[in-house]
């Protein structure tokens, strides 16, 4: 069955891919989207909550990832462990975030150097 979305007719059988890379860099949603700014997700800004589904890390709506809450807790524990045990240095070779390729392709170099604290 054909559907209409944002004025576009989408025929049956078409595959729709939502680009997280593009969506997460929309200046209409995020202030300075090309800069690393974790405060954009914290109160009172919470830029990711101003437009539905502007943060696509776990999907959304009826199809949101069932492991979302576990993954969020797990990454906090993982990062806390890394931050306690290592000193982080961003390598100067990387000045911008590299695009995510489809299918994913491993990068040739590390973006950070970890040394024991």
C-alpha angles and dihedrals in degrees: 000000000000116000134194121227124177090341095310124116111225114199122218114272096029118132116226119204121191112209112222089187091060098036094051090053100051110129088204087068107025130046109235092352095188093060127083103248115153090176089075087079096047127086131301094024101041091163091174091065098051094078119037113250094005089132107055103178095119103018118246150238118025090346099054113140111269090215094055098109093043091049092050091051092045094052091051090054092045093049093045089054093049094046092051096048104036143047111226124216121179109224113239094226091080117068098157139031112266116232118255109247124218112253092030115256124195116244119239098231138037118251095210134036117219122204127176113269 
